[in-house]
C-alpha cells in the first residue's frame, strides 16, 4: 500500500499535469493510462491575452478583457516587486475578462501582470 505522502505527491502531480493540458501549455501523461499521443482539442477562437506588467497603487484592480465577443475560460496574474503579494485573481462578473490586484509590503504600489485564456 502506498504511503500517504506518495499518494499526495502522485495526486498533486496528476492535478498539475491536468491543469497544464487543459491550458494548452503542455502534453502530460499519467502512468495509469497507456502512453499514447493525442492532440489537445482547443475551443474555437482560443487565444491567450496578456496585460503586461504595470505599477499601480496597492489594491488597485487591473482588468484585462477578451477581444471582440470572446469569453474568458480562465486566467491568472502575477504580483512583482520586493514583498509583492497577489491579493486577488478572478474573472469579471460578465465573464468577458480577468481581474487582478495586489500589494507590496513597505511600498505604496505594486507591479501587476494579468493573463486571460479566451475563446469564442
WOMO-V534318 format. One record per backbone hydrogen bond with DSSP energy under -1.0 kcal/mol. CO is the residue of the C=O (numbers start at 0). NH is the residue of the N-H. Records with the same first field share a line. If there is no record, write none. Layout:
CO: NH / NH
//
This chain:
2: 6
3: 7
4: 8
5: 9
6: 10
7: 11
8: 12
9: 13
10: 14
11: 15
12: 16
13: 17
14: 18
15: 19
16: 20
17: 21
18: 22
19: 24
20: 23
33: 35
42: 45
43: 119
46: 117
48: 115
50: 113
53: 111
55: 109
56: 59
61: 99
63: 97
66: 69
70: 118
73: 116
75: 114
77: 112
79: 110
80: 83
82: 104
84: 102
87: 100
89: 98
91: 94
94: 71
95: 65
96: 91
97: 63
98: 89
99: 61
100: 86 / 87
101: 58
102: 84
103: 106
107: 57
109: 55
110: 79
111: 53
112: 77
113: 50
114: 75
115: 48
116: 72 / 73
117: 46
118: 70
//
